[in-house]
Amino acid sequence: TISLTAWATLFAVLIGLPVGILSAMRAGRASDQLLMSLAFLLQSLLNASVPSLAVALWGGSGEVGAAQILGYVGCGAVLAGIVFVMSVVAVPLIIDRHASASDAIRASLRATLFNLPAMLVWAVLIVGLTVLGFVTLLVGMVIVAPLLGYATWHAYRDLIA
């Protein structure tokens, strides 16, 4: 998957901001970036531990059944949905308006709730395009990643600006 740092860097480059840890620390936004990083680190830890919990509950040996696959996909979808809702406009908002991480997450929650049908379509498009990028052995990600970054920037501007 594409890391949050890669998306943030792409957004910064798109709007012409200096990119780098030193410029972020000089701007005094290191604490907000740290908070966002910790939130996504927690999500990554959950992503790593939920399948282990599923194996412990359903057993790790033998044939994988449809219920087990559905459980894995369901857990992954719930975790991905939480990350999507928290970050749909958070990263560009932090970069563009120097919002705090908590304000940016709240803005993402509001933007998602008030525009739920569009956000569901947007989430499906992100998943579909990312799958397309992976099916092409990541060659397609050369096109998909910048396209999604650019589209996310415009979605942020339409939703927040």
C-alpha positions as CSV (number, residue, x, y, z in Angstrom):
1,T,0.0,0.0,0.0
2,I,1.0,3.6,-0.4
3,S,2.1,5.1,2.9
4,L,0.6,8.2,4.5
5,T,4.0,9.9,4.1
6,A,4.0,9.3,0.4
7,W,0.5,10.9,0.1
8,A,1.5,13.8,2.3
9,T,4.6,14.4,0.2
10,L,2.6,14.3,-3.0
11,F,0.0,16.8,-1.6
12,A,2.8,19.1,-0.4
13,V,4.5,19.0,-3.8
14,L,1.1,19.6,-5.6
15,I,0.5,22.8,-3.7
16,G,4.2,23.9,-3.8
17,L,5.2,23.5,-0.1
18,P,8.7,22.7,0.9
19,V,9.0,19.0,1.6
20,G,11.0,17.4,4.3
21,I,11.1,16.7,8.0
22,L,13.3,19.8,8.8
23,S,10.8,22.1,7.1
24,A,7.9,20.5,9.1
25,M,9.8,20.8,12.3
26,R,10.7,24.4,11.6
27,A,7.0,25.1,10.9
28,G,6.1,23.8,14.4
29,R,3.8,21.2,13.0
30,A,5.9,18.2,14.1
31,S,3.5,17.4,17.0
32,D,0.5,17.2,14.6
33,Q,2.4,15.0,12.2
34,L,3.5,12.8,15.1
35,L,-0.2,12.5,16.3
36,M,-1.3,11.5,12.8
37,S,1.6,9.1,12.5
38,L,0.7,7.5,15.9
39,A,-2.9,7.1,14.9
40,F,-2.0,5.3,11.7
41,L,0.7,3.3,13.6
42,L,-2.1,2.0,15.9
43,Q,-4.2,1.2,12.9
44,S,-1.2,-0.7,11.3
45,L,-0.8,-2.7,14.6
46,L,-4.5,-3.6,14.5
47,N,-4.2,-4.6,10.9
48,A,-1.3,-6.9,11.9
49,S,-3.0,-8.4,15.0
50,V,-6.6,-8.9,13.8
51,P,-5.6,-11.7,11.3
52,S,-3.7,-13.4,14.1
53,L,-6.7,-13.1,16.4
54,A,-8.8,-14.6,13.6
55,V,-6.4,-17.5,13.2
56,A,-6.5,-18.1,17.0
57,L,-10.4,-18.1,17.0
58,W,-10.9,-20.1,13.8
59,G,-7.8,-22.2,13.9
60,G,-4.8,-21.9,11.6
61,S,-4.6,-25.4,10.2
62,G,-6.7,-27.1,7.7
63,E,-8.6,-25.7,4.8
64,V,-9.7,-22.1,4.7
65,G,-13.4,-21.8,4.4
66,A,-15.7,-19.1,3.0
67,A,-16.6,-17.9,6.5
68,Q,-12.9,-17.4,7.4
69,I,-12.2,-15.5,4.2
70,L,-15.3,-13.3,4.8
71,G,-14.1,-12.7,8.3
72,Y,-10.7,-11.5,7.1
73,V,-12.2,-9.3,4.4
74,G,-14.7,-7.9,6.9
75,C,-12.1,-7.1,9.5
76,G,-9.9,-5.4,6.9
77,A,-12.8,-3.5,5.5
78,V,-13.8,-2.1,8.9
79,L,-10.2,-1.1,9.7
80,A,-9.8,0.5,6.2
81,G,-13.1,2.3,6.7
82,I,-11.9,3.8,9.9
83,V,-8.7,5.0,8.4
84,F,-10.6,6.4,5.4
85,V,-13.1,8.3,7.5
86,M,-10.2,9.7,9.7
87,S,-8.0,10.8,6.8
88,V,-10.1,11.6,3.8
89,V,-9.3,15.3,4.1
90,A,-7.0,15.3,7.1
91,V,-3.6,15.2,5.4
92,P,-4.3,17.9,2.9
93,L,-6.0,20.0,5.6
94,I,-2.9,19.8,7.8
95,I,-0.6,20.6,4.8
96,D,-2.7,23.4,3.3
97,R,-4.2,25.2,6.3
98,H,-1.8,24.0,9.1
99,A,-4.7,22.6,11.0
100,S,-4.0,20.5,14.1
101,A,-4.3,16.8,13.7
102,S,-7.4,16.6,15.9
103,D,-9.1,19.4,14.0
104,A,-8.2,17.7,10.7
105,I,-9.6,14.4,11.8
106,R,-12.8,16.0,13.0
107,A,-13.1,17.8,9.6
108,S,-12.6,14.5,7.8
109,L,-15.4,12.9,10.0
110,R,-17.8,15.8,9.2
111,A,-16.9,15.7,5.4
112,T,-17.6,12.0,5.3
113,L,-20.8,12.1,7.3
114,F,-22.3,15.1,5.3
115,N,-21.3,13.6,2.0
116,L,-21.7,9.9,2.7
117,P,-22.9,8.7,-0.8
118,A,-20.0,10.5,-2.5
119,M,-17.5,9.3,0.0
120,L,-18.7,5.7,-0.5
121,V,-18.1,6.0,-4.2
122,W,-14.8,7.6,-3.6
123,A,-13.7,4.8,-1.3
124,V,-14.8,2.2,-3.8
125,L,-12.8,4.0,-6.5
126,I,-9.7,4.1,-4.3
127,V,-10.0,0.4,-3.6
128,G,-10.7,-0.4,-7.3
129,L,-7.8,1.7,-8.7
130,T,-5.4,0.4,-6.1
131,V,-6.4,-3.2,-6.9
132,L,-5.8,-2.4,-10.6
133,G,-2.4,-1.1,-9.7
134,F,-1.6,-4.3,-7.8
135,V,-2.9,-6.6,-10.5
136,T,-0.5,-5.0,-12.9
137,L,2.4,-6.0,-10.6
138,L,2.6,-2.5,-9.2
139,V,3.4,-1.0,-12.7
140,G,-0.1,0.5,-12.7
141,M,0.7,2.3,-9.4
142,V,2.9,4.6,-11.4
143,I,-0.2,6.0,-12.9
144,V,-2.7,5.3,-10.1
145,A,-0.8,6.9,-7.2
146,P,-0.4,10.3,-8.7
147,L,-3.9,10.2,-10.1
148,L,-5.4,9.4,-6.7
149,G,-3.3,12.0,-5.1
150,Y,-4.4,14.7,-7.5
151,A,-8.0,13.6,-7.2
152,T,-7.8,13.6,-3.4
153,W,-6.4,17.2,-3.5
154,H,-9.4,18.3,-5.6
155,A,-11.9,16.4,-3.4
156,Y,-10.4,18.2,-0.4
157,R,-10.7,21.6,-2.1
158,D,-14.3,20.9,-3.0
159,L,-15.3,19.6,0.4
160,I,-13.4,22.0,2.6
161,A,-12.5,25.2,0.7
